[in-house]
């Protein structure tokens, strides 16, 4: 899966789960400040990303995530790893 495909999937999830406007979602959008997500929203997003990727997402992988692009990079790294 390419980074563009990951970005599109994450954008779709953000729109679907949190009723965000697709035009507000950009790679540099900050999750908490710009998109107004909270920690419970972040956990919900991780759960949906685990289902979408079929991979377990370790909490430490997402501790430093601040922007939509950070999520894309973390999922890309996860998909590139050999661990299930």
C-alpha positions, 0 to 999 in steps of 0.5 A: 500500500502506497503512502497516498493510499494510506493517506486516503484511507486515513482521511476517509476514516477521519471523515467517517468516524469524526464527521470532519470536513474532508477539506480540513484534512491535510497532511500537516493538519494537527490532530488535536489542535486543527482537527479537534480530536481528543485522546479517546478519538485517537484510541478509536482511530487506532482500533479502526486502523488495526482492523484496516491493516490487520496489524497490531499497533503498539501504543508507543508507535503512536505516542509521537504522532501529532499530524495526519502525515505522522499517522501515514508514516507510522502506518507505512512503517508498520506495513513495511515491518515483518511483524504481524 
